[in-house]
Amino acid sequence: MQYFGGKSKIRKQIATFLTSIRQGRDYLEPFVGGAWVLQEMTGHRTASDNNKALITMYKSLQAGWLPPEEVSELLYAKYKANQNEMDPLTAFIAIGCSFGGKWFGGYARQKGYNFAAGGRRALQKQLSFLLDVCFVAKDYREWQPKNKLIYCDPPYEGVTEYKTKFDHVSFWETMRHWSKNNIVVISEYKAPNDFKCVLEIPTKTIIRGANNKPVQVVEQLFMYKSI
């Protein structure tokens, strides 16, 4: 299922790097989003997000729920106007049936393609990798982790906000604090000077340039320099 800012195309490269530095630690992902990197990790895994509707969807999938194969524009509008975070269909429609996977970013249309059916198939395939994950509805600032491998994929600075406004200054300060007692890896395009780039991965975005070709960017993984 397409997810705004998701890591589906580069998930294996990121997971390979994370696994190489894991050192037996439990894995924590506080910005689970589309769960693409999460699905490539093994062992004890905990994933959270402050989007309660998203966590409701994942927990419901684990319990046997499946989304519909058809979502009309009328139903899309209904859910956009009344976003019930306890209804798993809310997140599925908001992401899986929206343009670019952006939260209620507009009803997705493409000739010959059914976004609801495609999203359902993608989630069914992904679910087998997520059945034993502990999903938690929680803001990242509520965590007090210790001796974990933590992968953070926050909203990127200077990019369209995903759902709510994000405090980037507070985020980086939290990453400094967490890095004292954990191994912390952050995905971004840029970082403060006291963080070092440990991996670069060229990739393409859904944004298209003047020649109508996808814009190529370089995803980077950062770690705090003091560790």
Backbone hydrogen bonds, N-H to C=O, Kabsch-Sander energy under -0.5 kcal/mol:
donor,donor_aa,acceptor,acceptor_aa,energy
4,F,101,G,-1.8
6,G,3,Y,-2.9
10,I,7,K,-0.6
11,R,7,K,-0.8
14,I,10,I,-2.0
15,A,11,R,-2.7
16,T,12,K,-2.3
17,F,13,Q,-1.8
18,L,14,I,-2.6
19,T,15,A,-2.7
20,S,16,T,-1.5
21,I,17,F,-0.9
21,I,18,L,-0.9
22,R,19,T,-0.8
25,R,22,R,-1.5
26,D,147,N,-0.6
27,Y,44,H,-2.5
28,L,149,L,-2.7
29,E,46,T,-2.4
32,V,48,S,-2.5
35,A,32,V,-3.0
39,Q,35,A,-1.8
40,E,36,W,-0.5
40,E,37,V,-1.3
41,M,37,V,-0.7
41,M,38,L,-1.2
46,T,27,Y,-2.3
47,A,134,C,-2.6
48,S,29,E,-2.5
49,D,136,V,-1.3
52,K,50,N,-1.2
54,L,51,N,-0.6
55,I,51,N,-1.6
56,T,52,K,-2.5
57,M,53,A,-1.8
58,Y,54,L,-2.0
59,K,55,I,-2.6
60,S,56,T,-2.3
61,L,57,M,-2.3
62,Q,58,Y,-2.1
63,A,59,K,-1.4
64,G,61,L,-1.4
65,W,60,S,-2.7
76,Y,72,S,-2.3
77,A,73,E,-2.2
78,K,74,L,-1.9
79,Y,75,L,-2.3
80,K,76,Y,-2.3
81,A,77,A,-1.9
82,N,78,K,-1.4
84,N,82,N,-1.3
85,E,83,Q,-0.8
87,D,84,N,-1.7
90,T,87,D,-1.7
91,A,87,D,-0.6
92,F,88,P,-1.4
93,I,89,L,-2.6
94,A,90,T,-2.6
95,I,91,A,-2.0
96,G,91,A,-0.6
96,G,92,F,-1.7
97,C,92,F,-0.7
97,C,93,I,-1.0
98,S,95,I,-1.4
99,F,106,G,-2.5
101,G,98,S,-1.9
102,K,99,F,-1.6
104,F,94,A,-2.0
105,G,94,A,-0.5
105,G,102,K,-2.3
108,A,97,C,-2.5
113,Y,110,Q,-2.5
115,F,113,Y,-0.7
117,A,69,E,-0.7
118,G,114,N,-2.4
119,G,115,F,-2.6
120,R,116,A,-2.3
121,R,117,A,-2.3
122,A,118,G,-2.2
123,L,119,G,-2.3
124,Q,120,R,-2.4
125,K,121,R,-2.1
126,Q,122,A,-2.3
127,L,123,L,-2.4
128,S,124,Q,-0.7
129,F,126,Q,-1.9
130,L,127,L,-2.1
131,L,127,L,-0.8
133,V,130,L,-1.6
134,C,45,R,-2.2
135,F,133,V,-0.8
136,V,47,A,-2.4
138,K,49,D,-1.5
138,K,136,V,-1.0
142,E,139,D,-2.1
143,W,140,Y,-1.4
147,N,181,N,-3.1
149,L,26,D,-2.8
150,I,148,K,-0.7
150,I,183,I,-3.3
151,Y,28,L,-2.1
152,C,150,I,-0.5
152,C,185,V,-2.9
159,V,156,Y,-1.5
163,K,164,T,-0.5
168,H,166,F,-1.1
171,F,167,D,-1.7
172,W,168,H,-2.2
173,E,169,V,-1.7
174,T,170,S,-2.1
175,M,171,F,-2.2
176,R,172,W,-1.9
177,H,173,E,-1.9
178,W,174,T,-2.8
179,S,175,M,-1.9
180,K,177,H,-1.3
181,N,178,W,-1.5
182,N,178,W,-0.8
183,I,148,K,-2.6
184,V,182,N,-0.7
185,V,150,I,-2.9
186,I,222,F,-2.4
187,S,152,C,-2.9
188,E,220,Q,-2.1
195,F,192,P,-1.8
196,K,223,M,-3.1
198,V,221,L,-3.1
199,L,221,L,-1.1
201,I,219,E,-3.1
203,T,217,V,-3.0
205,T,215,V,-2.5
209,G,213,K,-2.5
212,N,209,G,-1.8
215,V,207,I,-3.0
217,V,203,T,-2.9
219,E,201,I,-2.6
219,E,217,V,-0.6
220,Q,188,E,-1.7
221,L,199,L,-2.4
222,F,186,I,-2.7
223,M,196,K,-2.2
225,K,194,D,-2.7
227,I,224,Y,-1.4
